[in-house]
């Protein structure tokens, strides 16, 4: 009753490989691009009409099709709600995590938006996989690591201090030693955000341990770039403290 059945049938048939060969090689990509809009129009109660089509597109041989879905999976999760997301989107999301960098970047750019929609226990499972984002198909793809640091700053609020210390801290320290200065600089902000997380939650012991680790790793580093990193971390930390103080006053 929402849209004419022939129109929906026509849309669903776009994933037919024969049509891609005879009509338009980009037709599957266009179908993937429009899918969140179709899902919103139909509503979550009619998701069963699109589920098979979505799974077909998610396994399409063209990475551009999978990339399109990866960039919009967080929007689809909002439309479907937590139960359908956990049942139908999480498996596809997990597949995108192991895909080509061109697909993974779509997931990474909206990682926070997707994770915040999951239940805490399901969200915690991804702590073990965040480390995998540090490794890319092309090591020169520094923007991938930059995006990871930016997302981690947002993701901090989704986890408790102990999880941050056990998992995210290691990633932050790795990014602080990146070969690209842009990645290191955003990572310094991440380190300061982690420290703020500890002290805001009265996890003073974790904060002190992290500070001592920063001192050993960077302040006493034999290379000048390490000592410079420590100076920049202090600079970012003092600036953040200044801004917080001004806002409070």
C-alpha positions in Angstrom: 0.0 0.0 0.0 3.0 2.3 0.3 4.3 2.1 -3.2 3.0 0.3 -6.3 4.1 -3.4 -6.3 5.4 -3.2 -10.0 7.6 -0.3 -9.0 9.1 -2.3 -6.1 9.5 -5.4 -8.3 11.3 -3.3 -10.8 13.7 -2.0 -8.2 14.4 -5.5 -6.7 15.2 -6.8 -10.2 18.1 -4.4 -10.5 20.4 -6.9 -8.8 19.9 -9.4 -11.6 23.4 -9.9 -13.2 21.8 -10.2 -16.6 20.5 -6.6 -16.3 24.0 -5.4 -15.5 25.3 -6.9 -18.7 22.5 -5.9 -21.0 21.2 -2.6 -19.5 23.8 -0.8 -17.4 27.0 -2.0 -15.7 26.4 0.6 -13.0 22.9 -0.4 -12.2 23.8 -2.4 -9.1 25.7 0.6 -7.7 22.7 2.9 -8.3 20.5 0.3 -6.6 22.8 0.2 -3.5 22.9 4.0 -3.4 19.1 4.3 -3.3 18.5 1.4 -0.9 18.4 3.4 2.4 15.8 5.7 0.8 13.7 2.8 -0.3 14.0 1.2 3.2 12.9 4.5 4.8 9.9 4.7 2.5 8.8 1.1 3.2 9.5 1.3 6.9 11.2 -1.3 9.1 8.0 -3.4 9.1 8.6 -4.1 5.5 12.3 -4.8 5.7 11.7 -8.4 4.7 11.0 -7.1 1.2 14.5 -5.7 0.9 16.6 -8.1 3.0 17.5 -10.5 0.2 18.3 -7.7 -2.2 20.6 -6.0 0.4 22.5 -9.2 1.1 22.9 -9.8 -2.7 24.3 -6.3 -3.1 26.6 -6.7 -0.1 28.2 -9.7 -1.8 28.4 -8.1 -5.2 31.7 -8.7 -7.1 32.1 -5.0 -7.8 33.8 -3.3 -4.8 32.1 0.0 -5.7 28.7 -1.6 -4.9 29.9 -2.9 -1.5 31.6 0.5 -0.9 28.3 2.3 -1.4 26.6 0.1 1.1 29.4 0.5 3.6 29.1 4.2 3.5 25.3 4.0 4.3 25.1 1.1 6.7 24.8 3.4 9.7 21.9 5.2 8.1 20.1 1.9 7.5 20.7 0.9 11.1 18.8 4.0 12.3 15.9 3.1 10.0 15.8 -0.6 11.1 16.3 -0.2 14.8 18.5 -2.2 17.1 16.9 -5.7 16.8 17.0 -5.8 13.0 20.4 -4.2 13.0 21.8 -6.9 15.2 20.2 -9.7 13.3 20.7 -8.6 9.7 23.2 -5.7 9.5 25.9 -6.8 11.9 26.9 -9.8 9.9 27.3 -7.7 6.8 29.1 -5.0 8.8 31.6 -7.7 9.9 32.1 -8.7 6.3 32.9 -5.1 5.3 35.5 -4.9 8.1 37.5 -7.6 6.3 37.0 -6.2 2.8 39.2 -4.0 0.6 40.4 -0.7 2.0 38.1 1.0 -0.5 35.2 -0.7 1.3 36.5 -0.6 4.8 36.9 3.2 4.7 33.1 3.5 4.3 32.6 1.6 7.6 35.4 3.5 9.3 34.1 7.0 8.5 30.9 6.2 10.3 32.2 3.7 12.9 31.0 5.7 15.8 27.6 6.3 14.3 27.1 2.5 13.8 28.6 1.3 17.1 26.5 3.7 19.3 23.4 2.0 17.9 24.4 -1.4 19.2 23.8 -2.9 22.6 26.7 -2.6 25.0 27.5 -6.3 25.0 27.5 -6.4 21.2 29.5 -3.2 20.9 32.2 -4.5 23.2 32.9 -7.3 20.8 34.4 -4.8 18.4 37.1 -3.8 20.9 39.1 -6.7 19.7 38.8 -5.7 16.0 39.6 -2.0 16.2 43.3 -2.8 16.1 42.9 -4.2 12.6 42.2 -0.8 11.2 45.8 0.2 11.8 46.8 -2.2 9.1 45.9 -1.3 5.5 46.4 -2.8 2.1 48.6 0.2 1.2 50.8 1.5 4.0 50.9 4.9 2.2 47.2 5.3 2.8 47.8 7.5 5.8 44.3 9.1 5.6 42.9 5.8 6.7 44.9 5.9 9.9 44.0 9.6 10.3 40.3 8.7 10.1 40.8 6.0 12.6 42.2 8.4 15.2 39.3 10.8 14.6 36.7 8.1 15.1 38.4 6.8 18.2 38.1 10.2 19.8 34.4 9.9 19.4 34.2 6.2 20.3 35.8 6.8 23.7 32.4 7.7 25.2 31.0 4.3 24.3 33.4 2.3 26.5 34.4 2.3 30.1 37.9 3.4 31.3 39.2 -0.1 31.7 38.3 -1.0 28.2 39.8 2.1 26.9 43.0 1.4 28.8 43.2 -2.3 27.7 42.4 -1.8 24.0 42.2 1.7 22.7 45.4 2.9 24.5 47.6 0.6 22.5 46.1 1.9 19.2 46.7 5.5 20.3 50.3 4.9 21.1 50.9 3.2 17.8 49.3 6.1 15.9 51.4 8.6 17.8 54.5 7.0 16.3 53.1 7.1 12.7 55.5 8.1 9.9 53.0 10.8 8.7 52.9 14.0 10.8 49.2 14.6 10.2 48.4 11.2 11.7 50.7 11.9 14.7 49.1 15.2 15.3 45.5 13.9 15.4 46.8 11.0 17.6 48.1 13.5 20.2 44.5 14.8 20.5 43.4 11.2 20.9 45.9 10.6 23.8 44.7 13.8 25.6 41.1 12.7 25.1 42.0 9.3 26.7 43.5 11.0 29.7 40.5 13.3 30.0 38.3 10.1 29.9 40.2 8.6 32.8 40.1 11.6 35.1 36.5 12.4 34.2 35.5 9.0 35.4 37.8 9.1 38.5 40.1 6.4 37.1 43.1 8.3 38.4 45.3 5.2 38.7 44.8 4.4 35.0 45.5 8.0 34.1 48.7 8.0 36.1 49.9 4.7 34.5 49.2 6.1 31.1 51.1 9.3 31.8 54.1 7.3 33.1 53.9 5.2 29.9 54.0 8.4 27.8 57.0 9.7 29.7 58.9 6.5 29.2 57.9 6.0 25.6 58.3 9.6 24.3 59.9 11.9 26.9 62.9 9.6 27.2 62.9 8.5 23.6 66.4 8.3 22.0 65.0 9.9 18.8 64.1 13.6 18.6 60.7 12.8 17.0 59.7 11.0 20.1 60.6 13.8 22.4 58.9 16.2 20.1 55.8 14.0 20.3 55.8 14.4 24.1 56.1 18.1 23.8 53.1 18.2 21.4 51.0 16.0 23.6 51.7 18.4 26.5 50.8 21.4 24.3 47.5 19.8 23.2 46.8 18.9 26.8 47.4 22.4 28.1 45.3 23.9 25.3 42.4 21.6 26.1 42.7 22.5 29.8 42.6 26.2 28.9 39.5 25.8 26.7 37.8 23.8 29.5 38.6 26.4 32.1 37.3 29.2 29.9 34.1 27.3 29.1 33.6 26.6 32.8 34.1 30.2 33.8 
